[in-house]
Amino acid sequence: MSGRLERLLGGPETAWLVERARRRLERGRPLHGPVTLDAAAPEQRRAIERLLGRRAGAGASLSVSLDEVDRVLRSSGACPEGLAAAVVLLRGPVRDLGRESAEREAAWREAFTELDAVLADRPELSGWRSWLETTGLVRRSTDDPREARALLGTVAALLLRLPHPGIPIGRLAAEVCGDAHALDEGRPSAALALSAVRALGGLPPGDGTADARRRAWAAVGVHLDDLSSTVLCLGLPGDDRTPTGRVLAAAGAAGEPCVLTLRQLRRHDSPLRAGPVRICENPVVVAAAADELGPRCPPLVCTGGRPSAAVWRLLDLLAAGGAEFAYHGDFDWGGVGIAHAVRERIGWRPWRYDAVSYEAALRAAGTGAGSATASAAGGTARSGTSAGPRTAVPAPPLSGRPRATPWDPGLSAAMARHAVRVEEETVLGTLLADLAAEPGDAAPR
């Protein structure tokens, strides 16, 4: 760098001019037109006058033509290559911010590659993927796309394991992340994983309470501890030999629902013998059965949505005891997914969970006219009270990705055709009537 260039542009009085030129070059803009300095100091004005060889005008602000500066540098020999070259000599290499931005965005897109490959086969998580983009959760977790790629790779590997039939979170973290504490609350990978887990369970992403976190993980078969994973049941026979058997016996005698923890079920290592067992999806069925039938209710197990580790453990113990299962759930695509999971694990026959029952529920609810009712379809609870007049409400629409129903292919076809959800609460009267039947007449229908 020549001494003349240093004298003309290298001092603190002209630093603002060099900086303005450098910013333009970084953004890929040409060095043309004026730049203006508000409230210029006298020494800054004199420096520009020495550079240009003329008065720099009057007033508080100071405007300088970059084209004129370029000509002066070239013609004076201070920098024959012009202003752009002078900026490099005075400040070092100029960054290409446009290229850097493009490369950074490419790196961010690359960071999602592994996760997107997994999500290609998980359309139920497409909304969660969009939520990640909208909220910027990943970029809030780290501003380095390389770190983001590692975090998202961990989440991708985790999703390949979920839902799980039952595993402690520390073991899952150790197997997937190589660190038993990687999914502990407060870790970056834990926040991302929990948002995905909530999406898998059909839960909104926002609830951050400790209880909500336990429920979300339990819904995909991961338990934070042996006490947070539970299962609701009614009418299961107990015994007087084991702690769990005595709990079931007491609850059965009282006709009360029983909540068993995973801890209790893990410590019960012998099969549970119960004969035919009905499975429902929603706790309201258990509560109504306890109110209406009490101790007369046949064995009933509630999945509570997607089965938790405790639900799987109880079903496994019942299956080991020779139980035959009859299943009912919500007539929606999420309910069909839960039914698939239970069917693959233990097998079952439909309990009014087929095309005929779906169509009957629609007719009873009046959805053929485009409306649903608040009254129970197929009858009322056996309490002696009569149902009031039906009040039409809009039919709840069916959403999500359609799934096959191999136990009755006509069911998925009917659901797709009508595009209406039917929740268990809507057919509660019919389910209670089945449960009230004598044991000899309690075969799944």
C-alpha positions as CSV (number, residue, x, y, z in Angstrom):
1,M,0.0,0.0,0.0
2,S,1.4,3.4,-1.0
3,G,2.0,6.1,1.6
4,R,-0.1,8.5,-0.5
5,L,-3.1,6.2,-0.2
6,E,-2.5,5.9,3.6
7,R,-2.4,9.7,3.9
8,L,-5.5,10.3,1.8
9,L,-7.8,7.5,3.1
10,G,-6.0,5.7,5.9
11,G,-6.7,8.2,8.7
12,P,-9.5,8.2,11.3
13,E,-11.1,11.2,9.6
14,T,-11.9,9.2,6.4
15,A,-12.6,5.9,8.1
16,W,-16.4,6.5,7.7
17,L,-15.9,6.8,3.9
18,V,-13.9,3.6,3.7
19,E,-16.4,1.8,5.9
20,R,-19.3,2.9,3.7
21,A,-17.5,1.7,0.6
22,R,-16.7,-1.6,2.2
23,R,-20.3,-2.2,3.2
24,R,-21.4,-1.7,-0.4
25,L,-18.9,-4.1,-1.7
26,E,-19.9,-6.7,0.9
27,R,-23.5,-6.5,-0.3
28,G,-22.5,-6.7,-3.9
29,R,-23.5,-3.1,-4.7
30,P,-21.4,-0.9,-7.1
31,L,-19.3,2.0,-5.8
32,H,-21.4,4.7,-7.5
33,G,-23.3,7.7,-6.3
34,P,-22.9,9.7,-3.1
35,V,-22.5,8.8,0.5
36,T,-23.4,11.2,3.3
37,L,-22.2,11.8,6.8
38,D,-24.5,13.6,9.1
39,A,-23.0,16.1,11.5
40,A,-19.5,16.0,10.1
41,A,-16.7,17.2,12.2
42,P,-14.4,20.0,10.9
43,E,-11.4,17.6,10.6
44,Q,-13.5,15.1,8.6
45,R,-14.5,17.9,6.2
46,R,-10.9,19.0,5.8
47,A,-9.8,15.4,5.1
48,I,-12.3,15.1,2.3
49,E,-11.1,18.5,0.9
50,R,-7.5,17.2,0.9
51,L,-8.7,14.0,-0.9
52,L,-10.7,15.7,-3.6
53,G,-8.6,18.9,-3.9
54,R,-11.6,21.2,-3.6
55,R,-14.0,22.6,-1.0
56,A,-16.4,20.0,0.3
57,G,-19.4,22.3,0.6
58,A,-21.0,23.9,3.7
59,G,-23.6,22.8,6.2
60,A,-23.7,20.1,8.9
61,S,-23.8,17.1,6.6
62,L,-21.0,16.0,4.3
63,S,-21.7,14.3,0.9
64,V,-19.0,12.6,-1.1
65,S,-19.3,11.1,-4.6
66,L,-17.8,7.6,-4.7
67,D,-17.3,8.0,-8.4
68,E,-15.2,11.1,-7.8
69,V,-13.1,9.4,-5.1
70,D,-12.4,6.5,-7.5
71,R,-11.2,8.9,-10.2
72,V,-9.0,10.8,-7.8
73,L,-7.3,7.6,-6.6
74,R,-6.7,6.3,-10.1
75,S,-5.5,9.6,-11.6
76,S,-3.3,10.5,-8.6
77,G,-1.6,7.1,-8.6
78,A,-2.5,6.6,-4.9
79,C,-4.3,3.5,-6.0
80,P,-4.4,3.0,-9.8
81,E,-6.9,0.1,-9.4
82,G,-9.5,2.4,-7.9
83,L,-11.6,2.7,-4.8
84,A,-12.5,-1.0,-4.5
85,A,-8.9,-2.0,-4.5
86,A,-8.1,0.7,-2.0
87,V,-10.7,-0.6,0.4
88,V,-9.0,-4.1,0.3
89,L,-5.6,-2.5,0.8
90,L,-6.8,-0.5,3.8
91,R,-9.2,-3.0,5.5
92,G,-8.3,-6.4,4.1
93,P,-10.3,-8.8,2.0
94,V,-14.0,-7.9,1.5
95,R,-16.5,-10.5,2.6
96,D,-19.1,-11.5,0.0
97,L,-22.2,-11.4,2.3
98,G,-24.5,-12.6,-0.5
99,R,-22.5,-15.7,-1.1
100,E,-22.1,-16.3,2.7
101,S,-25.8,-15.9,3.2
102,A,-26.6,-18.4,0.4
103,E,-24.0,-20.8,1.7
104,R,-25.5,-20.5,5.2
105,E,-29.0,-21.1,4.0
106,A,-27.8,-24.1,2.1
107,A,-26.1,-25.4,5.2
108,W,-29.4,-24.9,7.1
109,R,-31.3,-26.8,4.5
110,E,-28.7,-29.5,4.7
111,A,-29.1,-29.7,8.4
112,F,-32.7,-30.9,8.0
113,T,-31.8,-33.6,5.4
114,E,-31.7,-36.6,7.7
115,L,-34.8,-35.5,9.6
116,D,-36.8,-34.9,6.4
117,A,-35.8,-38.3,5.1
118,V,-37.4,-39.9,8.2
119,L,-40.5,-37.6,8.0
120,A,-41.1,-38.6,4.3
121,D,-42.6,-41.8,5.8
122,R,-44.3,-40.0,8.7
123,P,-47.0,-37.7,7.2
124,E,-48.6,-37.4,10.6
125,L,-45.6,-35.2,11.5
126,S,-45.9,-32.8,8.5
127,G,-47.6,-30.2,10.7
128,W,-44.8,-30.4,13.3
129,R,-42.2,-29.9,10.5
130,S,-44.0,-26.7,9.4
131,W,-44.2,-25.7,13.1
132,L,-40.4,-26.0,13.4
133,E,-40.0,-23.6,10.5
134,T,-42.6,-21.1,11.8
135,T,-41.3,-21.0,15.3
136,G,-37.6,-21.1,14.5
137,L,-37.1,-23.5,17.4
138,V,-34.0,-25.1,15.8
139,R,-32.3,-21.8,15.2
140,R,-33.1,-20.7,18.7
141,S,-31.4,-23.8,20.0
142,T,-28.2,-23.1,18.1
143,D,-27.1,-20.6,15.5
144,D,-24.6,-23.1,14.0
145,P,-26.1,-25.2,11.2
146,R,-23.6,-27.9,11.8
147,E,-24.7,-28.2,15.4
148,A,-28.3,-28.1,14.2
149,R,-27.7,-31.0,11.9
150,A,-26.4,-33.1,14.8
151,L,-29.4,-32.2,16.9
152,L,-31.9,-33.0,14.1
153,G,-30.1,-36.2,13.4
154,T,-30.7,-37.2,17.0
155,V,-34.4,-36.4,16.7
156,A,-34.6,-38.3,13.4
157,A,-33.0,-41.4,15.1
158,L,-35.4,-41.0,18.0
159,L,-38.4,-40.9,15.7
160,L,-37.4,-44.2,14.1
161,R,-37.8,-45.7,17.6
162,L,-41.2,-44.2,18.4
163,P,-43.8,-45.1,19.4
164,H,-42.1,-47.7,21.6
165,P,-43.7,-50.6,23.4
166,G,-42.1,-49.4,26.6
167,I,-38.7,-48.0,27.6
168,P,-37.2,-45.7,30.2
169,I,-36.2,-42.4,28.9
170,G,-32.6,-42.7,30.1
171,R,-32.1,-46.0,28.3
172,L,-33.6,-44.5,25.1
173,A,-31.3,-41.5,25.3
174,A,-28.3,-43.8,25.9
175,E,-29.2,-46.0,22.9
176,V,-30.0,-43.2,20.5
177,C,-27.8,-40.3,21.7
178,G,-24.9,-42.1,23.4
179,D,-25.8,-40.1,26.5
180,A,-28.3,-41.2,29.1
181,H,-29.0,-37.5,30.0
182,A,-29.4,-36.2,26.5
183,L,-33.1,-36.0,26.8
184,D,-33.1,-34.5,30.3
185,E,-35.1,-31.3,30.6
186,G,-33.1,-28.2,29.6
187,R,-30.9,-30.0,27.0
188,P,-31.3,-28.7,23.4
189,S,-32.0,-32.1,22.1
190,A,-34.7,-32.6,24.7
191,A,-36.7,-29.6,23.7
192,L,-36.7,-30.7,20.0
193,A,-37.5,-34.3,20.9
194,L,-40.4,-33.3,23.2
195,S,-42.0,-31.2,20.5
196,A,-41.9,-34.1,18.1
197,V,-43.2,-36.5,20.8
198,R,-46.1,-34.1,21.5
199,A,-46.9,-34.1,17.7
200,L,-46.8,-37.9,17.6
201,G,-49.4,-38.0,20.4
202,G,-51.6,-35.4,18.7
203,L,-50.9,-32.8,21.4
204,P,-50.3,-29.1,21.0
205,P,-46.6,-28.1,21.3
206,G,-47.0,-25.3,23.9
207,D,-47.7,-27.0,27.3
208,G,-44.4,-27.1,29.1
209,T,-45.5,-28.3,32.6
210,A,-43.7,-31.3,34.1
211,D,-47.0,-33.3,34.2
212,A,-47.6,-32.6,30.5
213,R,-44.1,-33.7,29.7
214,R,-44.6,-37.0,31.4
215,R,-47.9,-37.6,29.7
216,A,-46.4,-36.7,26.3
217,W,-43.6,-39.2,26.6
218,A,-45.9,-41.8,28.1
219,A,-48.1,-41.6,25.1
220,V,-45.3,-42.9,22.9
221,G,-44.2,-45.6,25.3
222,V,-41.4,-43.8,27.1
223,H,-41.6,-43.4,30.8
224,L,-39.7,-40.9,32.8
225,D,-40.1,-43.1,35.9
226,D,-42.1,-46.1,37.0
227,L,-44.8,-44.0,38.7
228,S,-45.6,-41.5,35.9
229,S,-46.8,-44.2,33.5
230,T,-50.3,-45.4,34.5
231,V,-53.2,-47.4,33.1
232,L,-56.9,-47.2,33.9
233,C,-59.0,-50.4,34.2
234,L,-62.2,-51.7,35.7
235,G,-63.5,-55.1,36.6
236,L,-60.2,-57.0,36.4
237,P,-60.2,-60.0,38.8
238,G,-57.6,-59.8,41.5
239,D,-56.1,-62.2,44.0
240,D,-55.0,-62.3,47.6
241,R,-51.5,-63.5,46.9
242,T,-49.8,-60.4,45.3
243,P,-49.9,-56.7,46.0
244,T,-51.3,-55.9,42.5
245,G,-53.8,-58.7,42.8
246,R,-55.1,-57.3,46.2
247,V,-55.4,-53.8,44.7
248,L,-57.4,-55.2,41.8
249,A,-59.6,-57.3,44.1
250,A,-60.4,-54.4,46.3
251,A,-61.3,-52.1,43.4
252,G,-63.4,-54.9,41.7
253,A,-65.4,-55.5,44.9
254,A,-66.1,-51.8,45.2
255,G,-66.9,-51.5,41.5
256,E,-64.4,-48.6,41.2
257,P,-62.0,-47.9,38.4
258,C,-58.4,-48.8,39.3
259,V,-55.3,-46.9,38.2
260,L,-52.2,-49.1,38.2
261,T,-48.6,-47.7,37.8
262,L,-45.9,-49.2,35.7
263,R,-44.0,-49.8,38.9
264,Q,-46.8,-52.0,40.3
265,L,-47.1,-53.9,37.0
266,R,-43.3,-54.4,36.6
267,R,-43.3,-56.0,40.1
268,H,-46.1,-58.3,39.1
269,D,-44.3,-61.1,37.2
270,S,-47.1,-63.6,36.8
271,P,-49.8,-63.6,34.1
272,L,-53.2,-62.0,34.9
273,R,-56.1,-64.3,34.2
274,A,-59.3,-62.4,33.2
275,G,-61.0,-64.2,30.4
276,P,-62.6,-61.9,27.8
277,V,-61.3,-58.3,28.1
278,R,-62.7,-55.3,26.4
279,I,-60.5,-52.4,25.5
280,C,-61.7,-48.8,25.0
281,E,-59.8,-45.6,24.1
282,N,-61.3,-43.0,26.4
283,P,-61.6,-42.8,30.2
284,V,-65.2,-41.6,29.9
285,V,-66.2,-45.1,29.0
286,V,-64.6,-46.5,32.2
287,A,-66.2,-43.8,34.3
288,A,-69.7,-44.4,32.8
289,A,-69.3,-48.1,33.2
290,A,-68.4,-47.7,36.9
291,D,-71.4,-45.4,37.4
292,E,-73.8,-47.7,35.7
293,L,-72.5,-51.2,36.4
294,G,-70.1,-51.0,39.3
295,P,-69.0,-54.5,40.4
296,R,-71.0,-56.1,37.5
297,C,-68.7,-54.6,34.9
298,P,-66.7,-57.2,32.9
299,P,-63.0,-56.6,32.6
300,L,-62.3,-53.3,30.8
301,V,-59.0,-51.6,30.0
302,C,-58.6,-48.0,28.8
303,T,-55.7,-47.1,26.5
304,G,-56.1,-43.4,27.3
305,G,-55.2,-42.5,23.7
306,R,-52.0,-43.9,22.5
307,P,-51.0,-46.7,25.0
308,S,-48.4,-45.8,27.6
309,A,-45.8,-48.3,28.9
310,A,-48.1,-49.2,31.7
311,V,-50.9,-50.0,29.3
312,W,-48.7,-52.3,27.3
313,R,-47.4,-54.0,30.4
314,L,-51.0,-54.7,31.6
315,L,-52.1,-56.0,28.2
316,D,-49.1,-58.2,28.0
317,L,-49.8,-59.7,31.4
318,L,-53.4,-60.3,30.4
319,A,-52.4,-61.8,27.1
320,A,-50.0,-64.1,28.9
321,G,-52.9,-65.2,31.0
322,G,-54.9,-66.2,27.9
323,A,-57.2,-63.2,27.7
324,E,-59.1,-62.6,24.4
325,F,-59.5,-59.0,23.6
326,A,-62.3,-57.0,22.0
327,Y,-61.4,-53.4,20.9
328,H,-63.3,-50.2,20.5
329,G,-61.9,-46.7,19.8
330,D,-62.8,-43.4,18.2
331,F,-63.8,-43.5,14.6
332,D,-61.0,-41.2,13.4
333,W,-57.7,-41.8,11.7
334,G,-55.8,-41.3,15.0
335,G,-58.1,-43.9,16.6
336,V,-57.4,-46.3,13.7
337,G,-53.7,-45.8,14.3
338,I,-54.0,-46.7,17.9
339,A,-56.1,-49.7,17.0
340,H,-53.4,-50.9,14.6
341,A,-50.8,-50.6,17.4
342,V,-52.8,-52.7,19.8
343,R,-53.8,-55.2,17.2
344,E,-50.1,-55.8,16.2
345,R,-49.1,-56.2,19.8
346,I,-51.8,-58.5,21.3
347,G,-54.5,-59.1,18.6
348,W,-58.2,-58.4,19.1
349,R,-61.7,-58.7,17.6
350,P,-63.7,-55.6,16.8
351,W,-66.1,-54.4,19.5
352,R,-68.5,-52.5,17.4
353,Y,-65.5,-51.1,15.6
354,D,-66.4,-51.9,12.0
355,A,-68.2,-50.4,9.0
356,V,-71.6,-51.5,10.2
357,S,-71.2,-49.9,13.6
358,Y,-69.8,-46.7,12.1
359,E,-72.7,-46.4,9.7
360,A,-75.1,-47.1,12.5
361,A,-73.6,-44.4,14.7
362,L,-73.8,-41.9,11.8
363,R,-77.5,-42.7,11.3
364,A,-78.3,-42.5,15.0
365,A,-76.5,-39.2,15.2
366,G,-78.3,-37.8,12.2
367,T,-75.1,-37.0,10.3
368,G,-76.6,-38.1,7.0
369,A,-78.1,-34.6,6.9
370,G,-74.7,-33.0,7.6
371,S,-75.1,-32.7,11.4
372,A,-74.3,-34.6,14.5
373,T,-76.0,-34.7,17.8
374,A,-75.0,-34.4,21.4
375,S,-77.0,-37.4,22.5
376,A,-75.4,-40.9,22.6
377,A,-75.9,-43.0,19.6
378,G,-77.5,-46.5,19.8
379,G,-79.3,-45.9,23.0
380,T,-78.8,-44.3,26.4
381,A,-77.1,-45.3,29.6
382,R,-79.0,-47.9,31.6
383,S,-79.9,-45.6,34.4
384,G,-83.6,-45.4,33.8
385,T,-83.5,-41.8,32.7
386,S,-84.7,-40.9,29.3
387,A,-82.7,-38.9,26.7
388,G,-83.8,-35.4,26.1
389,P,-84.6,-33.9,22.7
390,R,-81.7,-34.1,20.3
391,T,-79.9,-30.9,19.5
392,A,-78.1,-30.8,16.2
393,V,-74.5,-29.7,16.2
394,P,-72.1,-29.6,13.2
395,A,-70.6,-33.0,12.5
396,P,-66.9,-33.1,13.5
397,P,-64.9,-33.5,10.4
398,L,-62.4,-36.3,9.8
399,S,-58.8,-35.1,9.5
400,G,-55.4,-36.7,9.1
401,R,-54.1,-39.3,6.8
402,P,-56.4,-42.2,6.0
403,R,-55.3,-45.7,7.1
404,A,-56.4,-49.1,6.2
405,T,-58.6,-51.2,8.6
406,P,-57.6,-54.8,7.8
407,W,-60.0,-56.2,10.4
408,D,-62.8,-54.7,8.2
409,P,-61.7,-53.0,5.0
410,G,-65.1,-51.5,4.6
411,L,-64.6,-49.4,7.7
412,S,-61.8,-47.2,6.2
413,A,-63.8,-46.9,3.0
414,A,-66.9,-45.7,4.9
415,M,-64.9,-43.3,7.0
416,A,-63.2,-41.8,3.9
417,R,-66.6,-41.5,2.2
418,H,-68.4,-39.8,5.0
419,A,-65.4,-37.8,6.4
420,V,-67.0,-37.6,9.8
421,R,-65.5,-38.4,13.2
422,V,-67.5,-40.5,15.7
423,E,-66.0,-40.4,19.2
424,E,-66.6,-43.1,21.8
425,E,-68.7,-40.7,23.9
426,T,-71.2,-40.6,21.0
427,V,-71.9,-44.3,21.2
428,L,-71.6,-44.6,24.9
429,G,-75.1,-46.0,25.4
430,T,-74.4,-48.9,23.1
431,L,-71.0,-49.7,24.7
432,L,-72.6,-49.8,28.1
433,A,-75.4,-52.1,26.9
434,D,-72.7,-54.5,25.7
435,L,-70.9,-54.3,29.1
436,A,-74.1,-54.9,31.0
437,A,-74.8,-58.2,29.1
438,E,-74.4,-61.4,31.1
439,P,-70.9,-63.0,30.8
440,G,-72.3,-65.7,28.6
441,D,-73.6,-63.1,26.2
442,A,-70.6,-60.9,26.3
443,A,-68.9,-62.1,23.2
444,P,-67.4,-59.2,21.2
445,R,-69.8,-58.0,18.5
